[in-house]
Amino acid sequence: MSTDNATRHATCLLTAVVLLAAPIVTRADNYPITGKWTYENATADGPAKDCGKRFTDFQGTRRLDKGGSVPDYRNVTAAQSGSGEYRVTDEFFNGQVRGRVNYTLQQRDQDHIELRMSGKTIPLRRCE
């Protein structure tokens, strides 16, 4: 093998290794809402004066959940699918399992949203 061929093969091999070792970059959308939303007394009128112990906090591309089994979600996509309705994909890692969850986020009014996933609807109420 000539020096030119050896160099070409080494360059191709190095390029392949770099491409395979590079982390996969996932596009992340911001959530369509922000702030803290409580699970407690979620269907009452107006915003909640106190979030209580169980709430979720939407912060840009992160959703921090207090009281659930997964404390930290990262948004992958949030695509509007109707008036005040979004198809959302989140990614999570709880120390043992890495996964994704798909759901619909429906904003009912300025103080109420619903997360619809796997045949279950979770109402949430904005905290003051």
C-alpha positions in Angstrom: 0.0 0.0 0.0 1.4 3.4 -1.0 1.8 6.3 1.5 -1.0 8.2 -0.3 -3.4 5.2 0.0 -2.5 4.7 3.7 -3.1 8.3 4.5 -6.4 8.3 2.6 -7.5 5.2 4.5 -6.4 6.6 7.9 -8.3 9.9 7.1 -11.5 8.0 6.2 -11.2 5.8 9.3 -10.6 8.8 11.6 -13.6 10.6 10.0 -15.8 7.6 10.6 -14.7 7.3 14.2 -15.4 11.0 14.9 -18.8 10.9 13.3 -19.8 7.8 15.3 -18.5 9.2 18.5 -20.1 12.6 18.2 -23.2 13.0 20.4 -26.5 13.0 18.8 -28.0 16.5 19.0 -31.7 16.6 19.6 -33.7 19.6 18.6 -35.5 21.1 21.6 -38.5 23.4 21.5 -39.6 25.6 24.4 -42.9 24.7 26.0 -45.8 26.8 24.9 -46.5 27.8 28.5 -44.3 28.9 31.4 -44.4 28.9 35.2 -45.7 26.7 38.0 -48.9 24.7 37.6 -50.4 22.7 40.5 -52.0 19.3 40.5 -53.9 20.2 43.7 -57.5 21.5 43.4 -56.7 21.9 39.7 -60.2 22.6 38.4 -61.0 25.4 40.8 -61.6 28.9 39.4 -58.7 31.3 38.8 -55.0 30.8 39.7 -54.0 28.9 42.8 -52.7 31.1 45.6 -50.4 28.3 46.8 -48.9 25.6 44.6 -48.8 23.1 47.4 -46.5 20.1 47.4 -47.4 18.7 44.0 -46.8 20.9 41.0 -44.9 21.1 37.7 -42.8 24.0 36.6 -42.3 24.8 32.9 -39.0 26.5 32.3 -38.1 27.0 28.6 -37.1 23.5 27.4 -37.4 21.9 30.9 -40.3 20.7 33.0 -39.6 20.1 36.6 -42.1 17.9 38.4 -42.7 17.8 42.1 -44.7 14.8 43.3 -44.4 12.6 40.2 -42.1 9.7 39.5 -39.9 11.6 37.1 -38.6 14.9 38.4 -37.0 16.4 35.3 -38.3 16.3 31.7 -36.6 17.9 28.6 -38.8 19.0 25.8 -37.9 17.6 22.4 -40.8 19.0 20.3 -44.0 21.1 20.9 -46.0 21.5 17.7 -49.3 23.3 17.7 -52.1 21.0 16.5 -55.1 23.2 17.1 -56.3 26.3 19.0 -54.4 26.2 22.3 -53.5 22.5 21.6 -49.9 21.2 21.2 -48.5 17.7 20.5 -45.5 17.4 22.9 -42.7 15.0 23.1 -40.5 15.0 26.3 -37.4 13.0 27.1 -36.6 11.9 30.6 -33.9 10.0 32.6 -34.7 9.0 36.2 -31.4 7.3 37.0 -32.5 3.9 35.8 -34.6 4.5 32.7 -34.2 6.9 29.7 -37.3 7.3 27.7 -39.7 9.6 25.9 -43.3 10.4 26.6 -45.8 11.8 24.0 -48.9 13.8 25.1 -51.3 16.6 24.1 -51.1 19.8 26.1 -54.4 21.7 25.9 -54.6 25.3 27.3 -58.2 25.6 28.5 -57.9 29.3 29.6 -55.1 31.4 31.1 -55.3 29.5 34.4 -56.0 25.9 33.3 -54.3 23.3 31.2 -54.7 19.6 30.6 -52.1 17.0 29.8 -53.6 14.1 27.9 -51.5 11.0 27.7 -52.2 7.3 27.4 -56.0 7.6 27.8 -55.5 9.7 31.0 -56.2 13.4 31.4 -54.2 15.4 34.0 -55.7 18.8 34.9 -53.3 21.6 36.1 -54.0 25.1 37.5 -51.6 28.0 37.2 -50.0 29.2 40.5 -49.8 32.9 41.4 
